């Protein structure tokens, strides 16, 4: 989940992310990917939250 966090927080550029995912996905069994994605998304960790409005925006 570290690389997902890095991408979400824009700490990793697109070229490095593509390289990482290409290598990782080639070597990872499909069942493991399904489980990892399901768990990562089920936690709500990457759920979008409404942005707070500043007092000047009304």
C-alpha positions in Angstrom: 0.0 0.0 0.0 3.0 2.2 0.2 3.1 3.0 -3.5 -0.6 3.7 -3.5 -0.1 6.2 -0.7 2.8 7.8 -2.6 0.6 8.2 -5.7 -2.4 9.5 -3.8 -0.2 12.1 -2.1 1.7 12.8 -5.3 5.0 11.8 -3.9 5.7 9.6 -6.9 5.9 10.8 -10.5 3.9 9.0 -13.3 7.0 7.4 -15.0 8.2 5.8 -11.7 4.7 4.7 -10.8 4.2 3.0 -14.2 7.5 1.2 -13.9 6.7 0.0 -10.4 3.2 -1.2 -11.3 4.3 -3.0 -14.5 7.0 -4.9 -12.6 4.8 -5.6 -9.6 1.7 -6.7 -11.6 3.7 -9.1 -13.8 4.9 -10.9 -10.7 1.8 -10.9 -8.6 -0.9 -13.6 -8.8 -4.3 -12.3 -9.7 -5.8 -13.6 -6.4 -3.4 -11.5 -4.4 -4.2 -8.4 -6.4 -7.9 -8.9 -5.9 -7.5 -9.3 -2.2 -5.2 -6.3 -1.8 -7.4 -3.9 -3.8 -10.5 -5.1 -2.0 -8.9 -4.6 1.4 -7.4 -1.2 0.5 -10.7 0.2 -0.9 -12.9 -1.3 1.9 -11.0 0.5 4.7 -12.2 3.9 3.4 -8.6 5.1 3.6 -8.8 6.5 0.0 -12.4 7.8 0.3 -12.8 11.4 -1.0 -13.8 13.9 1.7 -15.5 17.2 1.0 -13.2 20.1 1.1 -13.8 22.7 3.8 -14.8 26.0 2.6 -12.9 29.0 3.8 -14.7 31.9 5.5 -14.2 34.1 2.5 -15.8 31.7 0.0 -19.2 32.0 1.7 
